[in-house]
């Protein structure tokens, strides 16, 4: 089987977000599954930082940190596009030398007025500069020109995309775009192609917002007699309101999701099912199973919807797995709220997690819960559920609780049963008010779990404060 070489080529103009991560993930998965048959397959990262005004090193760091956290590994060090400008320039001049490009001196204003003129005449003409190419003296100039790529006037160009299938457009719909600006800097269109060629990339998987660019970029490959890569343009992710996924839909940047307490497996599981189905009974799938069964050609052409509800469902599934406690520990140790309590009493924090884990969607939901269980100034709020009769019940209950030698869930549970039996109280009239007394909520874990996690001292304090009306 032929080796596959792919790349993820983010522009460091923002943090790594779900859309970018999905592109990186699919590239990585394709290469990992290809490696099962051909060890020479490779996945590269290229930082496209040529737009110096919008690019920022912190964004590059954020992108790489996010990928590493997700377990997406790449070949060697990332390639930095801005360090390859001389090579891009070299190719621009080679295209010029070979008659595949031409010098142009049109100003922005001149082209803009032509465009407006055409618009008035309702003409859709893509090539606005048509004199420079024929003008000998312009073609002899030594400086103050930009270089534009020549595109045939007639005929069509066709792409057989792995997701979008076969699409063709007329050549006259493609402009003679600039490859080298008049300040001698290469444009993104040129740099991408030169870098992909030099890196040996033979499969380009990226968002379908770049599909139009592919028809334009292909002409650089053709003019240079380079092998044209295979393309796969992935439909974008939308939010539940049908618009392109953005900050408006909540935290979509990966490191923020990490800080909120989402797990890599949940994010991967959720992202890979957007537009692809593994055809199994349930939706839980791990990275190894994905690598074994993923097929880019089976991806849907239409955009898919990202939902937090779904991500939360997956996250809860992975949160409860024992193997993932390392993520829990890292979260508790670094989160500004939980850190303090975790240092104070690790075991108590784990106990609290254990009684709440089935209901938790992401770790930061633990912040308020942990605070509640450690709060020594806790006071039960007034509530009709706590009446005089319940006060008497609580007084008696304290007597029973006092008999417990070893404070564990089993002993507490037994003690409650004996207490209820001895006093002929049914659990219904005891459970809800007692839970409310202990945590100011009628819903939550069982009373024995709450008492256990609170610890003996705190449980007594809360019940006695209530009995003695301490506010
Ligand atoms: N740097 C481009 C972007 O971040 C991607 C270019 C490509 O994948 O060809 O959108």
Boltz pocket constraint, residues with backbone or C-beta under 6 A from the ligand:
constraints:
  - pocket:
      binder: B
      contacts: [[A, 9], [A, 10], [A, 11], [A, 48], [A, 192], [A, 205], [A, 206], [A, 210]]
      max_distance: 6.0
